[in-house]
């Protein structure tokens, strides 16, 4: 069921939305806003997945440290650098 929602955009955002519609990329203001909200939802999901992955890795690291499965600090930093560059892909 569709619901009408009224809100006010800043002049800059209103201009941006209007330009998207005028370019033919979208057929209505509502479509631009809906697409933006879907992207926001997707970003939120990605952040949750990343947070869960980080917590799992931290938990694994703590368990390994407790079992004395320690690795050299240089290897850790190298691994973190590799992982941080792969998150942007």
PyMOL Python script that loads the backbone (N, CA, C, O; Angstrom):
from pymol import cmd

cmd.read_pdbstr("""\
ATOM      1  N   UNK A   1       0.845  -1.167   0.000  1.00  0.00           N
ATOM      2  CA  UNK A   1       0.000   0.000   0.000  1.00  0.00           C
ATOM      3  C   UNK A   1       0.894   1.235   0.000  1.00  0.00           C
ATOM      4  O   UNK A   1       1.819   1.340   0.806  1.00  0.00           O
ATOM      5  N   UNK A   2       0.617   2.160  -0.900  1.00  0.00           N
ATOM      6  CA  UNK A   2       1.382   3.401  -0.973  1.00  0.00           C
ATOM      7  C   UNK A   2       0.838   4.406   0.032  1.00  0.00           C
ATOM      8  O   UNK A   2      -0.370   4.507   0.247  1.00  0.00           O
ATOM      9  N   UNK A   3       1.743   5.135   0.632  1.00  0.00           N
ATOM     10  CA  UNK A   3       1.374   6.194   1.572  1.00  0.00           C
ATOM     11  C   UNK A   3       2.017   7.487   1.112  1.00  0.00           C
ATOM     12  O   UNK A   3       3.175   7.510   0.696  1.00  0.00           O
ATOM     13  N   UNK A   4       1.257   8.552   1.190  1.00  0.00           N
ATOM     14  CA  UNK A   4       1.813   9.857   0.858  1.00  0.00           C
ATOM     15  C   UNK A   4       2.579  10.374   2.060  1.00  0.00           C
ATOM     16  O   UNK A   4       2.086  10.341   3.188  1.00  0.00           O
ATOM     17  N   UNK A   5       3.779  10.847   1.813  1.00  0.00           N
ATOM     18  CA  UNK A   5       4.608  11.426   2.856  1.00  0.00           C
ATOM     19  C   UNK A   5       5.053  12.801   2.365  1.00  0.00           C
ATOM     20  O   UNK A   5       5.560  12.940   1.252  1.00  0.00           O
ATOM     21  N   UNK A   6       4.864  13.785   3.182  1.00  0.00           N
ATOM     22  CA  UNK A   6       5.289  15.137   2.822  1.00  0.00           C
ATOM     23  C   UNK A   6       6.535  15.494   3.609  1.00  0.00           C
ATOM     24  O   UNK A   6       6.625  15.224   4.807  1.00  0.00           O
ATOM     25  N   UNK A   7       7.493  16.101   2.931  1.00  0.00           N
ATOM     26  CA  UNK A   7       8.714  16.544   3.589  1.00  0.00           C
ATOM     27  C   UNK A   7       9.310  17.688   2.785  1.00  0.00           C
ATOM     28  O   UNK A   7       8.942  17.922   1.634  1.00  0.00           O
ATOM     29  N   UNK A   8      10.227  18.384   3.411  1.00  0.00           N
ATOM     30  CA  UNK A   8      10.882  19.510   2.765  1.00  0.00           C
ATOM     31  C   UNK A   8      12.353  19.184   2.563  1.00  0.00           C
ATOM     32  O   UNK A   8      13.026  18.710   3.479  1.00  0.00           O
ATOM     33  N   UNK A   9      12.840  19.437   1.373  1.00  0.00           N
ATOM     34  CA  UNK A   9      14.254  19.241   1.061  1.00  0.00           C
ATOM     35  C   UNK A   9      14.953  20.590   1.083  1.00  0.00           C
ATOM     36  O   UNK A   9      14.340  21.634   0.863  1.00  0.00           O
ATOM     37  N   UNK A  10      16.243  20.543   1.352  1.00  0.00           N
ATOM     38  CA  UNK A  10      17.040  21.768   1.225  1.00  0.00           C
ATOM     39  C   UNK A  10      17.023  22.184  -0.243  1.00  0.00           C
ATOM     40  O   UNK A  10      16.729  21.374  -1.122  1.00  0.00           O
ATOM     41  N   UNK A  11      17.336  23.435  -0.498  1.00  0.00           N
ATOM     42  CA  UNK A  11      17.370  23.917  -1.885  1.00  0.00           C
ATOM     43  C   UNK A  11      18.320  23.096  -2.739  1.00  0.00           C
ATOM     44  O   UNK A  11      18.024  22.802  -3.898  1.00  0.00           O
ATOM     45  N   UNK A  12      19.472  22.720  -2.166  1.00  0.00           N
ATOM     46  CA  UNK A  12      20.467  21.951  -2.914  1.00  0.00           C
ATOM     47  C   UNK A  12      19.925  20.575  -3.289  1.00  0.00           C
ATOM     48  O   UNK A  12      20.091  20.125  -4.423  1.00  0.00           O
ATOM     49  N   UNK A  13      19.270  19.903  -2.326  1.00  0.00           N
ATOM     50  CA  UNK A  13      18.732  18.575  -2.629  1.00  0.00           C
ATOM     51  C   UNK A  13      17.554  18.655  -3.596  1.00  0.00           C
ATOM     52  O   UNK A  13      17.406  17.805  -4.473  1.00  0.00           O
ATOM     53  N   UNK A  14      16.727  19.669  -3.434  1.00  0.00           N
ATOM     54  CA  UNK A  14      15.606  19.825  -4.366  1.00  0.00           C
ATOM     55  C   UNK A  14      16.116  20.034  -5.788  1.00  0.00           C
ATOM     56  O   UNK A  14      15.575  19.462  -6.733  1.00  0.00           O
ATOM     57  N   UNK A  15      17.152  20.850  -5.942  1.00  0.00           N
ATOM     58  CA  UNK A  15      17.752  21.072  -7.258  1.00  0.00           C
ATOM     59  C   UNK A  15      18.313  19.773  -7.813  1.00  0.00           C
ATOM     60  O   UNK A  15      18.144  19.475  -8.995  1.00  0.00           O
ATOM     61  N   UNK A  16      18.977  19.003  -6.970  1.00  0.00           N
ATOM     62  CA  UNK A  16      19.561  17.723  -7.393  1.00  0.00           C
ATOM     63  C   UNK A  16      18.470  16.766  -7.872  1.00  0.00           C
ATOM     64  O   UNK A  16      18.609  16.145  -8.926  1.00  0.00           O
ATOM     65  N   UNK A  17      17.393  16.646  -7.108  1.00  0.00           N
ATOM     66  CA  UNK A  17      16.293  15.764  -7.478  1.00  0.00           C
ATOM     67  C   UNK A  17      15.663  16.232  -8.787  1.00  0.00           C
ATOM     68  O   UNK A  17      15.403  15.419  -9.674  1.00  0.00           O
ATOM     69  N   UNK A  18      15.419  17.526  -8.913  1.00  0.00           N
ATOM     70  CA  UNK A  18      14.832  18.077 -10.137  1.00  0.00           C
ATOM     71  C   UNK A  18      15.724  17.770 -11.343  1.00  0.00           C
ATOM     72  O   UNK A  18      15.225  17.391 -12.403  1.00  0.00           O
ATOM     73  N   UNK A  19      17.038  17.931 -11.185  1.00  0.00           N
ATOM     74  CA  UNK A  19      17.971  17.653 -12.281  1.00  0.00           C
ATOM     75  C   UNK A  19      17.916  16.181 -12.699  1.00  0.00           C
ATOM     76  O   UNK A  19      18.000  15.864 -13.886  1.00  0.00           O
ATOM     77  N   UNK A  20      17.777  15.300 -11.734  1.00  0.00           N
ATOM     78  CA  UNK A  20      17.673  13.867 -12.052  1.00  0.00           C
ATOM     79  C   UNK A  20      16.434  13.593 -12.891  1.00  0.00           C
ATOM     80  O   UNK A  20      16.488  12.831 -13.856  1.00  0.00           O
ATOM     81  N   UNK A  21      15.311  14.219 -12.520  1.00  0.00           N
ATOM     82  CA  UNK A  21      14.063  14.026 -13.265  1.00  0.00           C
ATOM     83  C   UNK A  21      14.169  14.672 -14.645  1.00  0.00           C
ATOM     84  O   UNK A  21      13.783  14.068 -15.646  1.00  0.00           O
ATOM     85  N   UNK A  22      14.687  15.889 -14.699  1.00  0.00           N
ATOM     86  CA  UNK A  22      14.800  16.592 -15.975  1.00  0.00           C
ATOM     87  C   UNK A  22      15.753  15.908 -16.945  1.00  0.00           C
ATOM     88  O   UNK A  22      15.608  16.037 -18.160  1.00  0.00           O
ATOM     89  N   UNK A  23      16.734  15.174 -16.403  1.00  0.00           N
ATOM     90  CA  UNK A  23      17.685  14.466 -17.267  1.00  0.00           C
ATOM     91  C   UNK A  23      17.051  13.256 -17.948  1.00  0.00           C
ATOM     92  O   UNK A  23      17.612  12.702 -18.893  1.00  0.00           O
ATOM     93  N   UNK A  24      15.885  12.851 -17.465  1.00  0.00           N
ATOM     94  CA  UNK A  24      15.231  11.671 -18.013  1.00  0.00           C
ATOM     95  C   UNK A  24      15.645  10.386 -17.325  1.00  0.00           C
ATOM     96  O   UNK A  24      15.136   9.309 -17.637  1.00  0.00           O
ATOM     97  N   UNK A  25      16.577  10.507 -16.383  1.00  0.00           N
ATOM     98  CA  UNK A  25      17.052   9.317 -15.664  1.00  0.00           C
ATOM     99  C   UNK A  25      15.945   8.761 -14.759  1.00  0.00           C
ATOM    100  O   UNK A  25      15.896   7.557 -14.507  1.00  0.00           O
ATOM    101  N   UNK A  26      15.068   9.628 -14.278  1.00  0.00           N
ATOM    102  CA  UNK A  26      13.938   9.242 -13.426  1.00  0.00           C
ATOM    103  C   UNK A  26      12.685   9.916 -13.967  1.00  0.00           C
ATOM    104  O   UNK A  26      12.758  10.956 -14.622  1.00  0.00           O
ATOM    105  N   UNK A  27      11.527   9.306 -13.683  1.00  0.00           N
ATOM    106  CA  UNK A  27      10.277   9.870 -14.193  1.00  0.00           C
ATOM    107  C   UNK A  27       9.577  10.764 -13.178  1.00  0.00           C
ATOM    108  O   UNK A  27       8.669  11.515 -13.534  1.00  0.00           O
ATOM    109  N   UNK A  28       9.997  10.686 -11.904  1.00  0.00           N
ATOM    110  CA  UNK A  28       9.330  11.495 -10.884  1.00  0.00           C
ATOM    111  C   UNK A  28      10.263  11.756  -9.712  1.00  0.00           C
ATOM    112  O   UNK A  28      11.272  11.076  -9.524  1.00  0.00           O
ATOM    113  N   UNK A  29       9.892  12.766  -8.929  1.00  0.00           N
ATOM    114  CA  UNK A  29      10.625  13.039  -7.693  1.00  0.00           C
ATOM    115  C   UNK A  29      10.577  11.815  -6.784  1.00  0.00           C
ATOM    116  O   UNK A  29      11.576  11.445  -6.166  1.00  0.00           O
ATOM    117  N   UNK A  30       9.407  11.196  -6.713  1.00  0.00           N
ATOM    118  CA  UNK A  30       9.235  10.038  -5.832  1.00  0.00           C
ATOM    119  C   UNK A  30      10.195   8.916  -6.207  1.00  0.00           C
ATOM    120  O   UNK A  30      10.736   8.244  -5.329  1.00  0.00           O
ATOM    121  N   UNK A  31      10.408   8.709  -7.495  1.00  0.00           N
ATOM    122  CA  UNK A  31      11.313   7.652  -7.938  1.00  0.00           C
ATOM    123  C   UNK A  31      12.752   7.952  -7.511  1.00  0.00           C
ATOM    124  O   UNK A  31      13.484   7.039  -7.129  1.00  0.00           O
ATOM    125  N   UNK A  32      13.159   9.205  -7.570  1.00  0.00           N
ATOM    126  CA  UNK A  32      14.510   9.595  -7.143  1.00  0.00           C
ATOM    127  C   UNK A  32      14.661   9.324  -5.649  1.00  0.00           C
ATOM    128  O   UNK A  32      15.650   8.732  -5.215  1.00  0.00           O
ATOM    129  N   UNK A  33      13.682   9.755  -4.870  1.00  0.00           N
ATOM    130  CA  UNK A  33      13.738   9.569  -3.412  1.00  0.00           C
ATOM    131  C   UNK A  33      13.727   8.085  -3.069  1.00  0.00           C
ATOM    132  O   UNK A  33      14.478   7.645  -2.198  1.00  0.00           O
ATOM    133  N   UNK A  34      12.880   7.311  -3.748  1.00  0.00           N
ATOM    134  CA  UNK A  34      12.815   5.868  -3.494  1.00  0.00           C
ATOM    135  C   UNK A  34      14.155   5.200  -3.787  1.00  0.00           C
ATOM    136  O   UNK A  34      14.624   4.372  -3.006  1.00  0.00           O
ATOM    137  N   UNK A  35      14.766   5.558  -4.901  1.00  0.00           N
ATOM    138  CA  UNK A  35      16.069   4.992  -5.257  1.00  0.00           C
ATOM    139  C   UNK A  35      17.113   5.352  -4.206  1.00  0.00           C
ATOM    140  O   UNK A  35      17.927   4.515  -3.818  1.00  0.00           O
ATOM    141  N   UNK A  36      17.083   6.608  -3.747  1.00  0.00           N
ATOM    142  CA  UNK A  36      18.018   7.021  -2.705  1.00  0.00           C
ATOM    143  C   UNK A  36      17.820   6.238  -1.417  1.00  0.00           C
ATOM    144  O   UNK A  36      18.790   5.865  -0.758  1.00  0.00           O
ATOM    145  N   UNK A  37      16.561   5.988  -1.057  1.00  0.00           N
ATOM    146  CA  UNK A  37      16.286   5.219   0.164  1.00  0.00           C
ATOM    147  C   UNK A  37      16.714   3.763   0.017  1.00  0.00           C
ATOM    148  O   UNK A  37      17.199   3.156   0.972  1.00  0.00           O
ATOM    149  N   UNK A  38      16.538   3.205  -1.171  1.00  0.00           N
ATOM    150  CA  UNK A  38      17.001   1.833  -1.402  1.00  0.00           C
ATOM    151  C   UNK A  38      18.522   1.733  -1.282  1.00  0.00           C
ATOM    152  O   UNK A  38      19.048   0.762  -0.737  1.00  0.00           O
ATOM    153  N   UNK A  39      19.219   2.743  -1.794  1.00  0.00           N
ATOM    154  CA  UNK A  39      20.680   2.769  -1.656  1.00  0.00           C
ATOM    155  C   UNK A  39      21.094   2.902  -0.196  1.00  0.00           C
ATOM    156  O   UNK A  39      22.061   2.277   0.239  1.00  0.00           O
ATOM    157  N   UNK A  40      20.363   3.715   0.560  1.00  0.00           N
ATOM    158  CA  UNK A  40      20.637   3.859   1.989  1.00  0.00           C
ATOM    159  C   UNK A  40      20.422   2.541   2.719  1.00  0.00           C
ATOM    160  O   UNK A  40      21.210   2.171   3.589  1.00  0.00           O
ATOM    161  N   UNK A  41      19.351   1.831   2.362  1.00  0.00           N
ATOM    162  CA  UNK A  41      19.081   0.525   2.960  1.00  0.00           C
ATOM    163  C   UNK A  41      20.209  -0.460   2.638  1.00  0.00           C
ATOM    164  O   UNK A  41      20.650  -1.218   3.502  1.00  0.00           O
ATOM    165  N   UNK A  42      20.666  -0.436   1.386  1.00  0.00           N
ATOM    166  CA  UNK A  42      21.767  -1.316   0.975  1.00  0.00           C
ATOM    167  C   UNK A  42      23.043  -0.983   1.751  1.00  0.00           C
ATOM    168  O   UNK A  42      23.749  -1.885   2.203  1.00  0.00           O
ATOM    169  N   UNK A  43      23.336   0.301   1.905  1.00  0.00           N
ATOM    170  CA  UNK A  43      24.528   0.720   2.656  1.00  0.00           C
ATOM    171  C   UNK A  43      24.441   0.251   4.100  1.00  0.00           C
ATOM    172  O   UNK A  43      25.426  -0.230   4.661  1.00  0.00           O
ATOM    173  N   UNK A  44      23.258   0.389   4.706  1.00  0.00           N
ATOM    174  CA  UNK A  44      23.076  -0.072   6.085  1.00  0.00           C
ATOM    175  C   UNK A  44      23.330  -1.565   6.197  1.00  0.00           C
ATOM    176  O   UNK A  44      23.952  -2.024   7.154  1.00  0.00           O
ATOM    177  N   UNK A  45      22.846  -2.325   5.215  1.00  0.00           N
ATOM    178  CA  UNK A  45      23.056  -3.777   5.226  1.00  0.00           C
ATOM    179  C   UNK A  45      24.546  -4.110   5.115  1.00  0.00           C
ATOM    180  O   UNK A  45      25.047  -4.986   5.821  1.00  0.00           O
ATOM    181  N   UNK A  46      25.242  -3.410   4.231  1.00  0.00           N
ATOM    182  CA  UNK A  46      26.687  -3.642   4.066  1.00  0.00           C
ATOM    183  C   UNK A  46      27.415  -3.351   5.381  1.00  0.00           C
ATOM    184  O   UNK A  46      28.314  -4.095   5.772  1.00  0.00           O
ATOM    185  N   UNK A  47      27.032  -2.280   6.054  1.00  0.00           N
ATOM    186  CA  UNK A  47      27.678  -1.930   7.326  1.00  0.00           C
ATOM    187  C   UNK A  47      27.433  -3.009   8.382  1.00  0.00           C
ATOM    188  O   UNK A  47      28.333  -3.331   9.158  1.00  0.00           O
ATOM    189  N   UNK A  48      26.238  -3.562   8.414  1.00  0.00           N
ATOM    190  CA  UNK A  48      25.935  -4.640   9.365  1.00  0.00           C
ATOM    191  C   UNK A  48      26.783  -5.868   9.069  1.00  0.00           C
ATOM    192  O   UNK A  48      27.336  -6.481   9.982  1.00  0.00           O
ATOM    193  N   UNK A  49      26.885  -6.227   7.789  1.00  0.00           N
ATOM    194  CA  UNK A  49      27.688  -7.394   7.393  1.00  0.00           C
ATOM    195  C   UNK A  49      29.150  -7.180   7.761  1.00  0.00           C
ATOM    196  O   UNK A  49      29.800  -8.089   8.279  1.00  0.00           O
ATOM    197  N   UNK A  50      29.671  -5.985   7.498  1.00  0.00           N
ATOM    198  CA  UNK A  50      31.067  -5.691   7.839  1.00  0.00           C
ATOM    199  C   UNK A  50      31.293  -5.759   9.346  1.00  0.00           C
ATOM    200  O   UNK A  50      32.301  -6.298   9.803  1.00  0.00           O
ATOM    201  N   UNK A  51      30.354  -5.212  10.114  1.00  0.00           N
ATOM    202  CA  UNK A  51      30.474  -5.234  11.576  1.00  0.00           C
ATOM    203  C   UNK A  51      30.467  -6.669  12.090  1.00  0.00           C
ATOM    204  O   UNK A  51      31.274  -7.025  12.949  1.00  0.00           O
ATOM    205  N   UNK A  52      29.560  -7.494  11.569  1.00  0.00           N
ATOM    206  CA  UNK A  52      29.495  -8.896  11.986  1.00  0.00           C
ATOM    207  C   UNK A  52      30.787  -9.630  11.644  1.00  0.00           C
ATOM    208  O   UNK A  52      31.288 -10.430  12.434  1.00  0.00           O
ATOM    209  N   UNK A  53      31.323  -9.345  10.450  1.00  0.00           N
ATOM    210  CA  UNK A  53      32.576  -9.982  10.036  1.00  0.00           C
ATOM    211  C   UNK A  53      33.718  -9.564  10.963  1.00  0.00           C
ATOM    212  O   UNK A  53      34.529 -10.396  11.372  1.00  0.00           O
ATOM    213  N   UNK A  54      33.777  -8.279  11.288  1.00  0.00           N
ATOM    214  CA  UNK A  54      34.818  -7.780  12.187  1.00  0.00           C
ATOM    215  C   UNK A  54      34.706  -8.423  13.565  1.00  0.00           C
ATOM    216  O   UNK A  54      35.714  -8.832  14.142  1.00  0.00           O
ATOM    217  N   UNK A  55      33.499  -8.515  14.092  1.00  0.00           N
ATOM    218  CA  UNK A  55      33.310  -9.139  15.400  1.00  0.00           C
ATOM    219  C   UNK A  55      33.714 -10.607  15.382  1.00  0.00           C
ATOM    220  O   UNK A  55      34.307 -11.103  16.340  1.00  0.00           O
ATOM    221  N   UNK A  56      33.389 -11.314  14.272  1.00  0.00           N
ATOM    222  CA  UNK A  56      33.814 -12.717  14.148  1.00  0.00           C
ATOM    223  C   UNK A  56      35.332 -12.825  14.141  1.00  0.00           C
ATOM    224  O   UNK A  56      35.910 -13.682  14.810  1.00  0.00           O
ATOM    225  N   UNK A  57      35.972 -11.939  13.372  1.00  0.00           N
ATOM    226  CA  UNK A  57      37.433 -11.980  13.291  1.00  0.00           C
ATOM    227  C   UNK A  57      38.072 -11.640  14.634  1.00  0.00           C
ATOM    228  O   UNK A  57      39.074 -12.244  15.017  1.00  0.00           O
ATOM    229  N   UNK A  58      37.500 -10.684  15.342  1.00  0.00           N
ATOM    230  CA  UNK A  58      38.016 -10.359  16.678  1.00  0.00           C
ATOM    231  C   UNK A  58      37.850 -11.541  17.623  1.00  0.00           C
ATOM    232  O   UNK A  58      38.758 -11.867  18.388  1.00  0.00           O
ATOM    233  N   UNK A  59      36.695 -12.176  17.564  1.00  0.00           N
ATOM    234  CA  UNK A  59      36.441 -13.333  18.415  1.00  0.00           C
ATOM    235  C   UNK A  59      37.423 -14.460  18.104  1.00  0.00           C
ATOM    236  O   UNK A  59      37.965 -15.093  19.010  1.00  0.00           O
ATOM    237  N   UNK A  60      37.646 -14.704  16.805  1.00  0.00           N
ATOM    238  CA  UNK A  60      38.615 -15.733  16.411  1.00  0.00           C
ATOM    239  C   UNK A  60      40.011 -15.377  16.903  1.00  0.00           C
ATOM    240  O   UNK A  60      40.744 -16.241  17.383  1.00  0.00           O
ATOM    241  N   UNK A  61      40.379 -14.102  16.784  1.00  0.00           N
ATOM    242  CA  UNK A  61      41.701 -13.669  17.242  1.00  0.00           C
ATOM    243  C   UNK A  61      41.878 -13.837  18.737  1.00  0.00           C
ATOM    244  O   UNK A  61      42.944 -14.244  19.198  1.00  0.00           O
ATOM    245  N   UNK A  62      40.851 -13.528  19.492  1.00  0.00           N
ATOM    246  CA  UNK A  62      40.914 -13.700  20.951  1.00  0.00           C
ATOM    247  C   UNK A  62      41.056 -15.170  21.298  1.00  0.00           C
ATOM    248  O   UNK A  62      41.840 -15.540  22.172  1.00  0.00           O
ATOM    249  N   UNK A  63      40.289 -16.010  20.607  1.00  0.00           N
ATOM    250  CA  UNK A  63      40.379 -17.459  20.864  1.00  0.00           C
ATOM    251  C   UNK A  63      41.764 -17.976  20.517  1.00  0.00           C
ATOM    252  O   UNK A  63      42.319 -18.798  21.247  1.00  0.00           O
ATOM    253  N   UNK A  64      42.326 -17.508  19.416  1.00  0.00           N
ATOM    254  CA  UNK A  64      43.668 -17.943  19.033  1.00  0.00           C
ATOM    255  C   UNK A  64      44.707 -17.468  20.044  1.00  0.00           C
ATOM    256  O   UNK A  64      45.623 -18.213  20.391  1.00  0.00           O
ATOM    257  N   UNK A  65      44.568 -16.249  20.511  1.00  0.00           N
ATOM    258  CA  UNK A  65      45.508 -15.739  21.516  1.00  0.00           C
ATOM    259  C   UNK A  65      45.396 -16.541  22.806  1.00  0.00           C
ATOM    260  O   UNK A  65      46.405 -16.846  23.442  1.00  0.00           O
ATOM    261  N   UNK A  66      44.188 -16.876  23.184  1.00  0.00           N
ATOM    262  CA  UNK A  66      43.992 -17.682  24.393  1.00  0.00           C
ATOM    263  C   UNK A  66      44.599 -19.068  24.249  1.00  0.00           C
ATOM    264  O   UNK A  66      45.021 -19.670  25.236  1.00  0.00           O
ATOM    265  N   UNK A  67      44.645 -19.579  23.016  1.00  0.00           N
ATOM    266  CA  UNK A  67      45.259 -20.885  22.746  1.00  0.00           C
ATOM    267  C   UNK A  67      46.743 -20.766  22.418  1.00  0.00           C
ATOM    268  O   UNK A  67      47.380 -21.744  22.025  1.00  0.00           O
ATOM    269  N   UNK A  68      47.294 -19.554  22.583  1.00  0.00           N
ATOM    270  CA  UNK A  68      48.708 -19.266  22.313  1.00  0.00           C
ATOM    271  C   UNK A  68      49.069 -19.448  20.848  1.00  0.00           C
ATOM    272  O   UNK A  68      50.210 -19.776  20.520  1.00  0.00           O
ATOM    273  N   UNK A  69      48.104 -19.237  19.974  1.00  0.00           N
ATOM    274  CA  UNK A  69      48.349 -19.305  18.531  1.00  0.00           C
ATOM    275  C   UNK A  69      48.628 -17.888  18.042  1.00  0.00           C
ATOM    276  O   UNK A  69      47.834 -17.307  17.302  1.00  0.00           O
ATOM    277  N   UNK A  70      49.734 -17.354  18.450  1.00  0.00           N
ATOM    278  CA  UNK A  70      50.073 -15.967  18.149  1.00  0.00           C
ATOM    279  C   UNK A  70      50.910 -15.890  16.879  1.00  0.00           C
ATOM    280  O   UNK A  70      51.656 -16.812  16.549  1.00  0.00           O
ATOM    281  N   UNK A  71      50.772 -14.773  16.178  1.00  0.00           N
ATOM    282  CA  UNK A  71      51.570 -14.554  14.971  1.00  0.00           C
ATOM    283  C   UNK A  71      52.316 -13.234  15.099  1.00  0.00           C
ATOM    284  O   UNK A  71      51.965 -12.382  15.915  1.00  0.00           O
ATOM    285  N   UNK A  72      53.329 -13.084  14.298  1.00  0.00           N
ATOM    286  CA  UNK A  72      54.183 -11.911  14.327  1.00  0.00           C
ATOM    287  C   UNK A  72      53.379 -10.650  13.975  1.00  0.00           C
ATOM    288  O   UNK A  72      52.506 -10.690  13.108  1.00  0.00           O
ATOM    289  N   UNK A  73      53.678  -9.547  14.644  1.00  0.00           N
ATOM    290  CA  UNK A  73      52.949  -8.287  14.437  1.00  0.00           C
ATOM    291  C   UNK A  73      53.019  -7.822  12.984  1.00  0.00           C
ATOM    292  O   UNK A  73      52.028  -7.316  12.458  1.00  0.00           O
ATOM    293  N   UNK A  74      54.161  -7.980  12.330  1.00  0.00           N
ATOM    294  CA  UNK A  74      54.280  -7.556  10.932  1.00  0.00           C
ATOM    295  C   UNK A  74      53.315  -8.321  10.038  1.00  0.00           C
ATOM    296  O   UNK A  74      52.743  -7.752   9.108  1.00  0.00           O
ATOM    297  N   UNK A  75      53.133  -9.613  10.317  1.00  0.00           N
ATOM    298  CA  UNK A  75      52.176 -10.404   9.539  1.00  0.00           C
ATOM    299  C   UNK A  75      50.753  -9.907   9.771  1.00  0.00           C
ATOM    300  O   UNK A  75      49.946  -9.881   8.842  1.00  0.00           O
ATOM    301  N   UNK A  76      50.442  -9.515  11.001  1.00  0.00           N
ATOM    302  CA  UNK A  76      49.111  -8.989  11.329  1.00  0.00           C
ATOM    303  C   UNK A  76      48.858  -7.705  10.560  1.00  0.00           C
ATOM    304  O   UNK A  76      47.814  -7.566   9.922  1.00  0.00           O
ATOM    305  N   UNK A  77      49.794  -6.763  10.609  1.00  0.00           N
ATOM    306  CA  UNK A  77      49.624  -5.488   9.914  1.00  0.00           C
ATOM    307  C   UNK A  77      49.483  -5.690   8.408  1.00  0.00           C
ATOM    308  O   UNK A  77      48.674  -5.021   7.766  1.00  0.00           O
ATOM    309  N   UNK A  78      50.253  -6.594   7.849  1.00  0.00           N
ATOM    310  CA  UNK A  78      50.175  -6.880   6.417  1.00  0.00           C
ATOM    311  C   UNK A  78      48.791  -7.453   6.077  1.00  0.00           C
ATOM    312  O   UNK A  78      48.178  -7.065   5.082  1.00  0.00           O
ATOM    313  N   UNK A  79      48.318  -8.360   6.899  1.00  0.00           N
ATOM    314  CA  UNK A  79      46.999  -8.952   6.678  1.00  0.00           C
ATOM    315  C   UNK A  79      45.885  -7.925   6.788  1.00  0.00           C
ATOM    316  O   UNK A  79      44.938  -7.942   6.001  1.00  0.00           O
ATOM    317  N   UNK A  80      45.996  -7.018   7.776  1.00  0.00           N
ATOM    318  CA  UNK A  80      44.985  -5.969   7.929  1.00  0.00           C
ATOM    319  C   UNK A  80      44.990  -5.035   6.721  1.00  0.00           C
ATOM    320  O   UNK A  80      43.930  -4.629   6.243  1.00  0.00           O
ATOM    321  N   UNK A  81      46.160  -4.702   6.237  1.00  0.00           N
ATOM    322  CA  UNK A  81      46.253  -3.817   5.075  1.00  0.00           C
ATOM    323  C   UNK A  81      45.614  -4.496   3.847  1.00  0.00           C
ATOM    324  O   UNK A  81      44.909  -3.850   3.073  1.00  0.00           O
ATOM    325  N   UNK A  82      45.865  -5.779   3.683  1.00  0.00           N
ATOM    326  CA  UNK A  82      45.266  -6.518   2.557  1.00  0.00           C
ATOM    327  C   UNK A  82      43.750  -6.530   2.672  1.00  0.00           C
ATOM    328  O   UNK A  82      43.045  -6.328   1.682  1.00  0.00           O
ATOM    329  N   UNK A  83      43.248  -6.767   3.880  1.00  0.00           N
ATOM    330  CA  UNK A  83      41.800  -6.831   4.081  1.00  0.00           C
ATOM    331  C   UNK A  83      41.142  -5.470   3.877  1.00  0.00           C
ATOM    332  O   UNK A  83      40.071  -5.381   3.276  1.00  0.00           O
ATOM    333  N   UNK A  84      41.779  -4.410   4.375  1.00  0.00           N
ATOM    334  CA  UNK A  84      41.168  -3.083   4.230  1.00  0.00           C
ATOM    335  C   UNK A  84      41.101  -2.671   2.771  1.00  0.00           C
ATOM    336  O   UNK A  84      40.150  -1.998   2.373  1.00  0.00           O
ATOM    337  N   UNK A  85      42.074  -3.052   1.963  1.00  0.00           N
ATOM    338  CA  UNK A  85      42.029  -2.704   0.551  1.00  0.00           C
ATOM    339  C   UNK A  85      40.989  -3.554  -0.181  1.00  0.00           C
ATOM    340  O   UNK A  85      40.445  -3.117  -1.194  1.00  0.00           O
ATOM    341  N   UNK A  86      40.706  -4.761   0.316  1.00  0.00           N
ATOM    342  CA  UNK A  86      39.709  -5.606  -0.362  1.00  0.00           C
ATOM    343  C   UNK A  86      38.282  -5.204  -0.002  1.00  0.00           C
ATOM    344  O   UNK A  86      37.355  -5.558  -0.729  1.00  0.00           O
ATOM    345  N   UNK A  87      38.073  -4.468   1.108  1.00  0.00           N
ATOM    346  CA  UNK A  87      36.721  -4.027   1.485  1.00  0.00           C
ATOM    347  C   UNK A  87      36.193  -3.013   0.501  1.00  0.00           C
ATOM    348  O   UNK A  87      34.979  -2.918   0.323  1.00  0.00           O
ATOM    349  N   UNK A  88      37.038  -2.266  -0.135  1.00  0.00           N
ATOM    350  CA  UNK A  88      36.601  -1.255  -1.075  1.00  0.00           C
ATOM    351  C   UNK A  88      36.228  -1.810  -2.433  1.00  0.00           C
ATOM    352  O   UNK A  88      35.751  -1.067  -3.290  1.00  0.00           O
ATOM    353  N   UNK A  89      36.432  -3.088  -2.647  1.00  0.00           N
ATOM    354  CA  UNK A  89      36.165  -3.708  -3.966  1.00  0.00           C
ATOM    355  C   UNK A  89      34.716  -4.078  -4.116  1.00  0.00           C
ATOM    356  O   UNK A  89      34.317  -4.606  -5.154  1.00  0.00           O
TER     357      UNK A  89
END
""", "prot")
cmd.dss("prot")
cmd.show_as("cartoon", "prot")
cmd.util.cbc("prot")
cmd.orient("prot")
